[in-house]
Amino acid sequence: MTKTNTLGPIGQISRQVRDIGAAVEWYRDILGLQHLFTFGTLAFFDCHGIRLFLAAGEKEIGERGDSTIYFRTEDIEGAHRRLVERGVTFLGAPHLIHRHESGVEEWMAFFEDLDGKVLALMSQVKGPAPTV
């Protein structure tokens, strides 16, 4: 018996950090994520229904790295500007990644967290492109 659509939506994404206290402050105060709770060396945030789970520790040599976390935004220019004002250093300005046949454009801007792990803003833009 084979079931289809047995997987639901993503419930949680985990990421390892060096210092849980500093990470909680940065993800809460700089990125503005809703802090749910901290338990020892674990911290949890709500990202519009998907939980971000941060765990303090160091990866062993040979372990795979963390994946990039992409945050959707309707206003990539505004989000970029607000994060720069809060001290976030971007790896580059928001830029066009792809233009679909429908005219919808995929825009992204990449930045790093306290541990140098990549995060990104992403936006789908219909019509005139952002003026960055």
C-alpha positions as CSV (number, residue, x, y, z in Angstrom):
1,M,0.0,0.0,0.0
2,T,1.5,3.3,-1.1
3,K,0.4,6.6,0.3
4,T,0.9,9.9,-1.5
5,N,1.5,13.2,0.1
6,T,2.4,11.6,3.4
7,L,4.8,14.4,4.3
8,G,3.4,17.6,5.8
9,P,4.9,21.0,5.8
10,I,8.4,21.6,7.3
11,G,8.0,22.0,11.0
12,Q,11.5,22.8,12.2
13,I,14.9,23.7,10.8
14,S,18.0,23.3,13.0
15,R,21.3,25.1,12.9
16,Q,24.3,24.9,15.1
17,V,25.8,28.0,16.7
18,R,28.9,28.6,18.9
19,D,27.3,30.8,21.6
20,I,23.6,30.3,22.3
21,G,23.2,33.6,24.3
22,A,24.8,35.7,21.6
23,A,22.8,33.8,18.9
24,V,19.5,34.4,20.8
25,E,20.2,38.1,21.0
26,W,21.3,38.3,17.3
27,Y,18.4,36.3,15.8
28,R,15.8,38.1,18.1
29,D,17.2,41.6,18.2
30,I,18.9,42.0,14.8
31,L,16.8,39.7,12.6
32,G,13.6,40.4,14.6
33,L,12.6,36.7,14.9
34,Q,10.0,35.8,17.6
35,H,11.9,34.0,20.4
36,L,9.8,31.1,21.7
37,F,12.0,29.7,24.4
38,T,15.6,28.7,25.4
39,F,16.3,25.5,27.2
40,G,20.0,25.1,28.2
41,T,22.0,25.3,25.1
42,L,19.0,25.1,22.8
43,A,16.9,28.0,21.5
44,F,13.7,28.1,19.4
45,F,12.2,30.8,17.3
46,D,9.0,31.1,15.3
47,C,9.4,31.9,11.6
48,H,5.8,32.2,10.5
49,G,4.9,28.7,11.5
50,I,8.2,27.0,10.9
51,R,10.4,26.6,14.0
52,L,14.0,27.5,13.9
53,F,16.0,25.4,16.4
54,L,19.5,26.7,17.4
55,A,21.9,24.4,19.3
56,A,25.2,25.4,20.8
57,G,28.2,23.3,19.8
58,E,30.9,22.7,17.3
59,K,30.6,20.3,14.4
60,E,33.1,17.4,14.3
61,I,35.6,17.4,11.4
62,G,34.0,15.8,8.4
63,E,30.4,16.6,9.3
64,R,28.3,18.3,6.7
65,G,27.8,22.1,6.9
66,D,24.5,23.8,7.6
67,S,22.2,24.7,4.8
68,T,21.4,28.3,3.8
69,I,18.2,29.7,5.4
70,Y,16.2,31.9,3.1
71,F,13.8,34.4,4.6
72,R,10.9,35.5,2.3
73,T,10.1,39.2,2.2
74,E,7.8,41.2,0.0
75,D,10.1,44.2,0.2
76,I,13.7,43.0,-0.3
77,E,15.0,46.6,-0.5
78,G,13.3,47.6,2.7
79,A,14.4,44.4,4.5
80,H,18.0,44.9,3.3
81,R,18.1,48.5,4.4
82,R,16.6,47.7,7.9
83,L,19.1,44.9,8.5
84,V,22.1,47.1,7.3
85,E,20.9,49.7,9.8
86,R,21.0,47.0,12.5
87,G,24.6,46.2,11.7
88,V,24.2,43.2,9.4
89,T,26.9,43.0,6.7
90,F,25.7,41.6,3.4
91,L,27.8,39.7,0.9
92,G,26.3,41.8,-1.8
93,A,23.3,44.0,-2.6
94,P,19.9,42.4,-3.5
95,H,20.2,41.1,-7.0
96,L,18.2,39.3,-9.7
97,I,18.7,35.6,-9.7
98,H,16.1,34.5,-12.3
99,R,13.4,35.9,-14.5
100,H,10.5,33.5,-15.2
101,E,8.7,33.4,-18.5
102,S,5.7,34.9,-16.7
103,G,7.8,38.0,-15.9
104,V,8.1,37.2,-12.2
105,E,11.6,37.8,-10.9
106,E,13.5,36.0,-8.2
107,W,15.7,38.4,-6.1
108,M,18.1,37.5,-3.3
109,A,20.6,39.1,-1.0
110,F,23.0,37.0,1.1
111,F,24.4,37.7,4.6
112,E,26.1,35.9,7.4
113,D,25.1,35.2,11.0
114,L,27.5,35.5,14.0
115,D,29.2,32.3,13.2
116,G,29.7,33.1,9.5
117,K,26.9,30.8,8.2
118,V,25.0,32.1,5.2
119,L,21.4,33.4,5.4
120,A,19.5,35.1,2.7
121,L,16.6,37.4,1.9
122,M,14.4,36.2,-1.0
123,S,11.6,38.0,-2.9
124,Q,9.5,37.3,-5.9
125,V,8.9,40.6,-7.8
126,K,6.3,41.1,-10.5
127,G,6.7,44.2,-12.7
128,P,9.4,46.8,-12.3
129,A,12.5,45.4,-10.6
130,P,13.8,46.8,-7.3
131,T,16.0,49.8,-7.5
132,V,19.1,48.8,-5.6
